[in-house]
């Protein structure tokens, strides 16, 4: 399989040439059951990252999902949501999402994934402002360190030179503001002062860019890149006030945080978010099919839906009947089996277990919410950085290797801020969460000793 990949497969976000190195074998997952996956060698692992933040209900609902898929395919395999054409499953899913969405979010535009959902948010924002006569609103605001997708439009809102610089000038002029990572502060601030500092930075950036030129601000309720960065109290309410004051649209990127990851259907509800647009993907189908969606407020839709106006935007597979049927069934399963209640019932215990790992010498910070946590690692240099030797030996090798050897798939970042991150399936019970925490504790205890 490694040889096949070398000959034919270009992996995502990968130094594909490294697969040719001696002893470098491809990790191939062949089977899933409950919260576990098995590789081709027969080893079983806890899927501590839900695939890629997707598999909310794990891997044991395939029969139910397949039943819904088979029924849909027998009725209708494809029909576009295009011009004056639609299909019943797409209509039903749009209605279901509008019912689950935050107050005021009433309309749905489907796409194939998260990056497309973000691109759609920008185009809808541009269309909204243009139809209101504000054609100068061509700039966006995002947060430092944020990741919002890899298509050229979404890449504009992503703050990572390693991802953006190979592709030249961004498609959208974007200004970046401070994210909500408290550890980045030179001097510690209390909650209220931190919120005020962050909002002042946003306002100053809007004024410097020109308020009449800003079309939208995009942010995740909990920022993934940088390690599950939660907002302080009052932050999202403050963003709403600034959006209203200066006329830009507020976009909540919930590609990861929606559909139960933080214990609510939409993670922004945990923090008082009142966005104009919400982007989702990943958990919308629980990983059983590709799909994304951009959810739009009635206030915005009222403008772009003016009689005679055309939303010149679309995707061939937008709201594909198969993906829509799978999404409907996965949402039905989540509600029937009280998956959100499982997260709510165990999230405090997970928080306690993860927080306790902060006592390890190599752990500098613990942050997250719901079933979504990260440990920021500190190294052997003054100020907490890693020497090249320690980074290569521990972050790039020992930690990911030991986690996998112990039967846990987690994310180990080896970039600006070394991190260990988990986002387990939402079906995970207390013993499984304890096992995840124990494996991480043992691994980082060994890493601390080596450090």
N, C-alpha and C positions, 0 to 999 in steps of 0.2 A: 504493500500500500504506500509506503514511503517512496518507492521507486515510481509508482504511478503518479503520485503528487509531483515529483520532480519533473516528470515528462509532460504532465497535462494540466495540473491544477494550480491556479494562482490564489493563494489564501489571502484573506482580508487582513490588513494591518500587520503584515508579516514580512520579515526578511526571507523571502522564499528561497534565495540562494543558499541559506544556511542549512536547508534540509539535506544538502549534498555532503555535509560534513560527516566524517566517520563517527559512528555511534549515536548519531542524531536521528531518532526514529519519530515518526509522526504519531501523535496520540489520537487514536481512533475510537470513538464511542459508538457502540453498536446496539445498545439496548437500554431502556429505562423502565423503572418500576417504582411507584411511590415517589419518594424524594431521592432515589438512587439512580445512578447510571453505571453500566458495565462497559469495560473496554474490550477490544478484540482478544486480549489475553485472558479474559475471564475475571479480571479484578473488578471489585465493586467499590464505588465511591459515593459519598454524600455529595449531592449537587449543591454545593454551598453558594452558587451564584445563579441558580434558577436558569441554567443555560447561559443566557446573557440578559438577566433581569426579565426573562419572558415567562418561564414555566410556573405560573402562579399555583396551579393545582397539581404539579408534579406530572407523573408519567403513567398513572393507572386509570385514566378515564378514556383510554383510546377507543373502547367499544362504543361508549355513548357518543363520542365525537364522530367516530366512523359512521354510526347510524345516521346522525344528522347530515354528514357529508354525502352519504350514499343517497339519502332521500332527496337532497338538493340536486345532485348530479343526474338522477333519474328524471327529475322534473325539468331542470334547466341548467346547462353547464356554463353558459355565458350569455350575458346581455349587458351592454354598456349603460352607465348612468350619464347619458350624453344627450344634449339638445333637449327634446321633449320626450325622452325615453327613460324608463326606469324598470325595476323588477321588484316583486313583493318582498324578497328577503332584505334587499338594501333599504327599502322603506321601513321595514320592521326594525332593523338595527338602528337606523337613524332615530326612530321614535324612542327606542329603548335607551340609547345613549343620552338623548335630550332629557329623559326622565331621571337619569342618574346624575346628570351634570349639575354643577353649581347653579344657583339661582340666576336667571337671566340668560343662561347659555341654552339656546334653543335650536340651533341649526348645525348640520354636520356635512363636511366635505371629506370624502374618503380618498385614501391614497394607499400606496404599497408599503409604507414604513415610516419611521420617525423623521428621517431627513426630508422626505417628500412632504410630510405634514408641516414641518417648519418652513419649507419653501412656500407652501400654500399660505401659511400665516402671513408671510411677508407680502405676497402678491395680493392677498385680500386687504391687508393694511394699506398698501399703495392704492388699490382701487377705491377703497373707502375715502381716503383723503382726496384723491383726484376728483371724485364725483362731488365732493363738498367744496371744490374750487381751491384746495390747498395742494397744488401740484409740487410745491417746493419741499414737501416732506419725503425726502429721499434717503435719509440717514436712519440708522438704527443704533440702539444702545444695548450692550450685553455686559456680562461681568467677566472680570479677569479670571483666567483659568477655565472658563466654561467650555463645554463641548455641546454642540447642538446638531451635529451631523456632518457628513463628508461630501455631499453634493456641493457644487460651487456656490449656490446661494446660501445654504445652511452653513457652509464653511466660513462664510463672512462673519458669522456670529460666534465662531469658535476661536478661542484664544489659545493657540498652541502653534508656535512658529514651525515646529517640526512637521505639522500637518498642513499649514497654510502656505509657507514660503515656496515649496516646490511648484505651486500653481499660480504664482504671480499675484497681481493686484486682485483684491477681493471684488466680487460682483456688487456688493453693497457696502457703502462707506459706513463703518461701524466704529463707535466710540465705546471704550471699555471702562467700567467703573469697578470699585472695590467689591469683592465678594464678601460673604459673611463669615469668613474664617477668622475666629478670634485669635488663633495662635500667630497670625501674621502681624498683629499689632505690636508696635514698638513699646507701648505702655498699655497695661491692662485698663479696660474701661468697664464700668458696670453696665447692666443691660440697657438702661435708658440712654446712657451716653453713647453706647455703641450704636444703637439704632439711629440716634441723631447724627452721629458721624457718617454713617452709611448713606442716609438720606441727603445729607448736605453734599456728599460727593456726587450723588446722582443729580441733584439740582444744579450744582456748579458745572457739571458736564453738559447738561441740557443747555444751560445759558451760554457756555463757551461754543457749543456747536451751532447755536441759534435755535431757539424754541420752535420757530416756524419751519425748521428743516427736519425735525425729528419725527419719524413715522411710527416707531414702536420701540418698546423696551421688552426684551425677552429674558426670562429667568426661570430656573427650576425651583420648585418649593424647597427641595433639598438638593444642593448641587452635587452631582455625581463626581465629576472630575475634580481632583483635589481631595476626595475622600468624604462623601456623605456630609457635606457642610450644611448645617441647619441654620435658619435665620433667627435673629433675636425677636423678642416680643415687639409688636407694633411695626415691624419692617414692611410687611405686605400691605397693611393699612396705609402706611406712609407712601408706598409706591402708587397706590390708588389715588391718593390726594395729589401727588405730583402729576400723574397722567391726566387727571381732570383739570388741573391748573394750567398745564402747558399743551394739552390737546393731543398728545400721542396715545397710541393704544398700548395696553398692558397685556402681554402674552405670557401665560404660564406654560412652560414646557414640561408636560407631565408624561413624557414618553416612558420614563422609568417609574415615577411615583404614583401613577394612576392605577386603579383596579386592585386596591388592597395592600400595596407594598407598605404603606404607612398606617394601615388599619382603617382607612376610609376609601370610598370609591375614587375620590380625587384627593391627592395628598395636600393640595393647597388649602383644603378645608381645615386641616390641622393648624393652620397659621393665619386664618382670617383673610385669605386671598380672594379678591373679587376681580378676576381678569376679564378682559374683553374677548380674548381668544385663548383656547386651550389646545395644545397639541398632544396627541396620544399615539401609542403603537404598542409593541411588545406584549404586555399583559392583556390587551384587548381580545386576543384569541388564545391566551394562555400558552402561546408558543406553538400551537397546533397548526397554524397557517400564517402566512405573511399578511399584514394589514396595518394601516395607519389611518388616522383621522384628524381633521382640524375642526374643532368645535367653536362655534361663532355665536356671539351674543345677538339678541334680537335687535339691539341698538345699531350694531354694525350691519347686520343683514338687511335691516330696513333701508339702508342707503344703497348697498350694492344690488338690492333686488328692486330698485325703482323700475317702473314699467318702461320697457324699451331698452334697458341697460343690459349688457352681456358680460358675464364673468368669463373672460377669455382665458380659461385655464382648465386643464383636465389631464387625466391619465387613462390609458387604455383599460387598465385593470382596476380602476377606482371602484370600490365597493363590489368586487367580484362576488358573484353569488355563492361560491364555495366558501370563501373566507368569511363572508357575512353570516352564512349558516353556522359555521364553526364558532364565530364570535358570539352569536346568540346562544348557542348551546353552552359554551364555556361560562358565560355570564349567568345563565340559568343554574348551572352546577354550583357556581360560587355562592349564589343566593340560597339555593336549596340546602347545601351542605354547610352553610354558615361559616364560610371561609374567613370572612372579615372578623367574625367573632373569635375565631381561633387566634388570629393575630392580636386582637385586642386583649385576649385572655392571657397571652404569653409574652407580650412585648415588654412588660415591666421586668419579667424574669430575664429575658435576653439582655435588656439594658443593664441589669445588675451584673450579669455574668461578663458582659463586654467591658463594663466600667472597671471591674476588678482586675482586668488585664493591664490596666494602666499602672499597676504596681511593678510590672516587670521593667527592668532597667532599659530595655530597648524600645519601650513604648513611650512616646512623648505626648500623645493625645488620643483620646477615644471620642468619637462623635457619630451621630446617626439617630435614627428613629425607626419605630416599627420593626420590620424585618430587613433593615438596611443599615449596616454599620461598617465603619472603617477604623483602623488603628494606624496612626501616623507614627513611623519609626524614627528613632534618633540614633545617631552613630557615634563614631569614635573621635570626631573632631570637636573643637570648641564651638559652641553654638548649636550642636546637635547634628551637624552634617556628617556624611560618610566619606571616608577616604576612598580612593578608587579601589584599593585592595579589599576593604570591608564591604563596599557595595557589590563588587564582583563575587566575593565569597559568600556573602550572606543573603543579600536581596535578590541577586540574579541566580543564585544556585541553591544554597542550603535551605532557605525558607520555603520556596515553592516545591523543592524536591521532597523535603520532609512532610509537608502538608499532603502531597499526593501519595507518598509512601504510607502515610497513616490513614489514607482513605477519604481525604477531603479535597474537593475542588473549590478553590477560592481564588480571588484575584490578587496578585502581588504586583504592584506597580514598581517599576524601577526607573522612574523618571524624576521630575523636579522634586516631588515629595514622595519618598518611599512609603508605600502603604500596603496593608493587608485588608482586603475588603470582602464582606459577605453579604449575600442577598438570598437567603434560603427560600425554597418553595413555601408558599403560605400555608400549606398543610402540615408543616413541621410541628411536632409536638415537643413538650418540655424535655423528655429524654434525648431527643435528637438535637435540640438546641444546646443541651448540656454537653453532648458528645462533640459538637462543633467547637464549643468554647474550650473543652478539654484538649482537643487536638491543637488548637491554636496556642493554648497556654504551654503545652509541652514543647511545641516547635519554637516558640519565641523564648522560652526559658533556655533552651539549648543555644539559640542565637545570642542571647544575652551573655551566656557563659563564654562563647567564642569571642564576643566583642571585647 
